[in-house]
Amino acid sequence: MSTRPIIVRYFDGKTSKAHTAHIRPSISPDSFVLEGDGFGGAYQTADGEFMPSVGRSVGVLTFKNGERIEFTDGVPSWLDLHHKRLFDKVSVMEGSFSWILGSLVVVIIFMVGVLKFGVPLASRHIAHSLPSDVLMEVGQKAEEQVMALTKPSQLPKARQDEIIALYDKLDGNPKAKVLVRLGGVIGTNALAIPNNTIIITDELIKLSDDDNEILAVLAHEQGHLVHRHSLEQAISSIGVGVLVIIITGDASDLVLALPTMLAAAQYSQEAEMQADKFAIDELRRLGISPIHLANFFEKLEKEHGDGHGHSSMLSMLSTHPTTDKRIEQVKKHSD
């Protein structure tokens, strides 16, 4: 092992002037001697903090009194610096294509895991932890946006009252306000907004010729309210920002972004199937066959489907589950 003196650049901590110096081993393995023109002395490596080279920079040993030694020709192998071996390994890894590729794969897997599992879990936690006053605030703003997209119902007042009376048969916890609107751009639709509001459109009511089917739709939307699906999905749409909210506890930006997300929320397959199951249970509790829910799905599919088991609507059938899968669940629980 070579112990020849090594040329370094030395700063005395008093001025910004660099001095050329040499370092050589000392008697003790954890010390070294610095020699320069008019300066020098023995140094303990434990008294300094070593910063490894990064990119084109050089390794540096700094001391509390401001002294600084830069290893312009590299750190000598005989100099035992704290964590030097670890830094050397990291440096080798940084220059290795296989390590870089492996690290990239790990990062991609981690990010996919965060987006697929972490964000939904964090969204669920936030959705069920937000206080009621925040829910009412963001829900009211979302309702205003939906109201701006729709128009007053053209159905007779008596018919609207009948629709609201249908909802009153459900186990309303939370109790929702039901609004009948002319869908316009949102078309044949029903929406559940977390300020405990359910909006159902004229177009949906006209599509069905059976009040039990409309009751099934209302029960489905009640299921979204009970499980806070729209809130979960809206928060999840904001992405990894929800994890930052979990860590920092600052939900101010979330409150500003949520109303628009809520107004356009589309649910996951799990959420839709869970809301369907809630509707099935409610219909059975009322002594009504859940097949009415399946019948409505078939009508909506026939009216707006794309021929592949999917519907083009914003809600109800426009999300991940196929119509066949949803009908299968209804029939499974209709016996």
Salt bridges, closest charged atoms under 4 A:
GLU35 OE2 - ARG24 NE 2.83
GLU70 OE1 - ARG9 NH2 2.59
GLU70 OE2 - ARG68 NE 2.91
ASP88 OD2 - LYS84 NZ 2.99
GLU137 OE2 - LYS141 NZ 3.68
GLU143 OE2 - LYS177 NZ 3.17
ASP161 OD1 - LYS157 NZ 2.91
GLU162 OE1 - ARG159 NH1 2.86
ASP168 OD1 - LYS175 NZ 2.95
ASP209 OD1 - LYS299 NZ 2.46
ASP210 OD2 - HIS292 ND1 3.40
ASP211 OD1 - ARG159 NH2 2.80
GLU213 OE1 - LYS299 NZ 2.98
GLU232 OE1 - ARG124 NE 3.57
GLU232 OE2 - HIS128 NE2 3.17
GLU272 OE1 - HIS220 NE2 3.02
GLU272 OE1 - HIS224 NE2 3.64
GLU272 OE1 - ARG326 NH2 3.10
ASP276 OD1 - HIS220 ND1 2.69
ASP276 OD2 - ARG326 NE 2.76
ASP281 OD1 - LYS277 NZ 2.90
GLU282 OE2 - ARG285 NE 3.00
